[in-house]
Amino acid sequence: MKNDTLKGQYRINEQIRAKEVRIVSDDIEPKVYPIFQALKMAEERELDLVEISPNAQPPVCRIIDYSKFLYQLKKRQKEQKAKQVKVNVKEIRFGPQTDDHDYNFKLKHAKGFLEDGDKVKAYVFFKGRSILFKEQGEVLLLRFANDLEDYAKVDQMPILEGKRMTIQLSPKKKEAPKKPATAGTPKPAAPAQKAEKPEKGEE
C-alpha cells in the first residue's frame, strides 16, 4: 500500500502531460527537450521518464529506472523515520501521603517506562487542604528521583503548578559495555640500574 502511495506521487512516461520538459541526468545535457524527444531518449536507454518537479516551468524530469527510483525513495523515508524517535511521556500520580506499598508499586512502573525509553512525569496532587503538605510532596518527589537515579536523569526539579507539584525525568542513555581488559602477563619491572663504580682517583 505504501508503495502504491509513492507511485501516485509521480507521473511517468506517457502520463506526463507537458509539451516539453527539463531533463536532469548524469549522462544527458541538462536542458529543455520536447516531450516526444525525452520519451525517445528514455526508451533508447530502456529506462523511464519520471516527472520529479511537476510545478516547475517546464516540469523537471529524470531518466531513471522507475522501480529503482521508488526503492531509493522508500529507503530514504525509512531512514528519516528511524531518526525521528517518538518519545512518550508517562504520568505517575501520587497523593501527598502515599504509603510505601503504593509508592513501591509506582516506582516499579516508572522503572519499566524508563527502560522502554519513555519519559516519566511524576506529580503529587494536592486536594483541598492537603496543599498544606506541599513540603511533604516535594520530599516524596525528590525521594522518587533519587530511587530512580540508575535509570533516569532529572529534567525538571519539583515545581508547584496550581494544585500539582511535578518532577520530570528522562531515561539515561545505556552505556556501551566496557571491553574486558586483556588478561596478559604483567610486564616485568624494569631492572634497577646498578650504581656506577667510582673511577679510580675519585675516591
C-alpha positions as CSV (number, residue, x, y, z in Angstrom):
1,M,0.0,0.0,0.0
2,K,2.8,2.4,0.9
3,N,4.5,1.7,-2.5
4,D,1.2,2.5,-4.2
5,T,1.1,5.9,-2.5
6,L,4.6,6.6,-3.7
7,K,3.6,5.6,-7.2
8,G,0.7,8.0,-7.3
9,Q,3.0,10.9,-6.4
10,Y,4.9,10.9,-9.7
11,R,3.9,10.8,-13.3
12,I,6.0,8.7,-15.7
13,N,6.4,8.3,-19.4
14,E,3.0,8.9,-21.3
15,Q,1.4,10.1,-18.1
16,I,3.4,13.3,-18.3
17,R,1.1,16.0,-19.9
18,A,3.6,18.8,-20.5
19,K,4.7,19.6,-24.1
20,E,8.3,20.0,-23.1
21,V,10.3,19.1,-20.0
22,R,13.7,19.9,-18.5
23,I,15.8,16.8,-18.1
24,V,18.4,16.4,-15.3
25,S,20.6,13.4,-15.6
26,D,24.3,12.4,-15.3
27,D,24.8,11.4,-18.9
28,I,22.4,13.8,-20.6
29,E,22.9,17.5,-21.2
30,P,20.6,19.3,-18.7
31,K,18.3,21.4,-20.9
32,V,14.6,21.6,-22.1
33,Y,13.5,18.9,-24.6
34,P,10.2,18.3,-26.4
35,I,8.3,15.6,-24.6
36,F,8.4,13.2,-27.6
37,Q,12.3,13.5,-27.7
38,A,12.5,13.0,-23.9
39,L,10.4,9.8,-24.1
40,K,12.5,8.6,-27.0
41,M,15.7,9.1,-25.0
42,A,14.3,7.2,-22.1
43,E,13.1,4.3,-24.4
44,E,16.6,4.1,-26.0
45,R,18.1,3.6,-22.6
46,E,15.4,1.1,-21.6
47,L,14.6,3.4,-18.7
48,D,11.6,5.6,-17.6
49,L,11.0,9.3,-17.9
50,V,10.0,10.4,-14.3
51,E,8.5,13.8,-13.5
52,I,10.1,14.8,-10.3
53,S,9.1,18.5,-10.1
54,P,5.7,18.9,-11.8
55,N,5.2,22.5,-10.7
56,A,8.4,23.8,-12.3
57,Q,8.2,25.6,-15.7
58,P,8.7,23.5,-17.6
59,P,8.4,20.3,-15.4
60,V,11.7,18.7,-14.3
61,C,12.2,15.0,-15.3
62,R,14.8,12.4,-14.8
63,I,15.5,9.4,-17.0
64,I,15.9,6.6,-14.5
65,D,14.7,3.1,-13.7
66,Y,11.4,3.8,-12.0
67,S,11.4,0.8,-9.7
68,K,14.9,1.7,-8.5
69,F,13.7,5.3,-8.1
70,L,10.8,4.1,-5.8
71,Y,13.1,1.8,-3.9
72,Q,15.5,4.7,-3.1
73,L,12.6,7.0,-2.1
74,K,11.2,4.3,0.2
75,K,14.7,3.7,1.7
76,R,15.2,7.4,2.4
77,Q,11.8,7.7,4.0
78,K,12.6,4.7,6.3
79,E,15.9,6.3,7.3
80,Q,14.2,9.6,8.1
81,K,11.5,7.8,10.1
82,A,14.2,6.0,12.1
83,K,15.8,9.3,13.0
84,Q,12.5,10.7,14.3
85,V,12.3,8.7,17.5
86,K,9.0,9.3,19.2
87,V,9.3,9.9,22.9
88,N,6.3,9.2,25.1
89,V,5.7,10.9,28.4
90,K,4.1,8.6,31.1
91,E,2.4,10.3,34.0
92,I,2.5,8.9,37.6
93,R,0.3,10.4,40.2
94,F,0.9,10.4,44.0
95,G,-1.0,11.8,46.9
96,P,0.8,13.9,49.5
97,Q,0.7,11.0,51.9
98,T,1.3,8.0,49.7
99,D,2.0,4.8,51.7
100,D,5.1,2.6,51.0
101,H,3.2,-0.1,49.2
102,D,1.6,2.3,46.7
103,Y,5.0,4.1,46.3
104,N,6.9,0.9,45.5
105,F,4.2,-0.2,43.1
106,K,4.5,3.1,41.2
107,L,8.3,3.1,41.4
108,K,8.3,-0.3,39.7
109,H,6.1,1.0,36.9
110,A,8.4,4.1,36.4
111,K,11.4,1.8,36.1
112,G,9.6,-0.1,33.3
113,F,8.7,3.1,31.5
114,L,12.2,4.4,31.6
115,E,13.7,1.1,30.4
116,D,11.3,1.3,27.4
117,G,12.8,4.7,26.6
118,D,9.8,6.8,27.8
119,K,10.0,10.0,29.9
120,V,8.3,10.0,33.3
121,K,6.3,12.9,34.6
122,A,5.5,12.3,38.3
123,Y,3.3,14.6,40.3
124,V,1.7,15.0,43.7
125,F,-1.9,16.2,43.5
126,F,-3.0,18.4,46.4
127,K,-6.7,18.1,47.1
128,G,-8.4,20.8,49.3
129,R,-6.4,21.5,52.4
130,S,-3.7,18.9,51.6
131,I,-1.8,21.8,49.9
132,L,-0.5,22.4,53.5
133,F,1.6,19.3,52.9
134,K,3.4,20.7,49.9
135,E,6.8,20.2,51.5
136,Q,5.9,16.6,52.1
137,G,5.1,16.3,48.4
138,E,8.4,17.8,47.4
139,V,10.3,15.3,49.7
140,L,8.3,12.5,48.1
141,L,9.2,13.5,44.5
142,L,12.9,14.0,45.4
143,R,12.9,10.5,47.0
144,F,11.3,9.2,43.8
145,A,14.0,10.8,41.7
146,N,16.8,9.5,44.0
147,D,15.4,5.9,43.9
148,L,15.5,6.1,40.0
149,E,19.0,7.6,39.7
150,D,20.3,4.5,38.0
151,Y,17.5,4.7,35.4
152,A,16.8,8.4,34.9
153,K,18.2,11.9,35.0
154,V,16.1,14.8,36.3
155,D,14.9,17.2,33.6
156,Q,13.0,19.4,35.9
157,M,13.1,19.7,39.7
158,P,9.8,19.7,41.7
159,I,7.8,22.7,40.7
160,L,4.3,23.7,42.0
161,E,1.7,24.4,39.3
162,G,-1.7,25.1,40.8
163,K,-2.6,22.0,42.8
164,R,0.1,19.9,41.3
165,M,3.8,19.6,42.2
166,T,5.6,18.0,39.2
167,I,9.0,16.5,38.5
168,Q,10.1,15.3,35.1
169,L,12.6,12.5,34.4
170,S,14.3,11.3,31.2
171,P,15.8,7.8,30.7
172,K,19.5,7.6,31.0
173,K,21.3,6.5,27.8
174,K,22.6,3.0,28.2
175,E,26.3,2.9,28.2
176,A,28.1,0.5,25.9
177,P,29.6,-2.4,27.8
178,K,33.2,-1.9,28.6
179,K,35.7,-4.1,26.9
180,P,37.2,-6.6,29.3
181,A,40.8,-5.9,30.0
182,T,43.0,-8.4,28.1
183,A,44.5,-10.8,30.6
184,G,48.1,-10.6,29.6
185,T,51.1,-11.4,31.7
186,P,52.2,-8.3,33.6
187,K,55.2,-6.5,32.2
188,P,58.3,-7.3,34.2
189,A,59.5,-4.3,36.3
190,A,62.5,-2.6,34.8
191,P,65.6,-3.8,36.4
192,A,67.1,-1.3,38.9
193,Q,70.1,0.5,37.5
194,K,73.4,-0.5,39.1
195,A,75.2,2.2,40.9
196,E,78.2,3.3,38.9
197,K,81.5,2.4,40.5
198,P,83.6,5.5,41.2
199,E,86.5,5.8,38.9
200,K,90.0,5.4,40.3
201,G,91.2,8.6,41.8
202,E,87.7,9.9,42.6
203,E,87.5,8.3,46.0
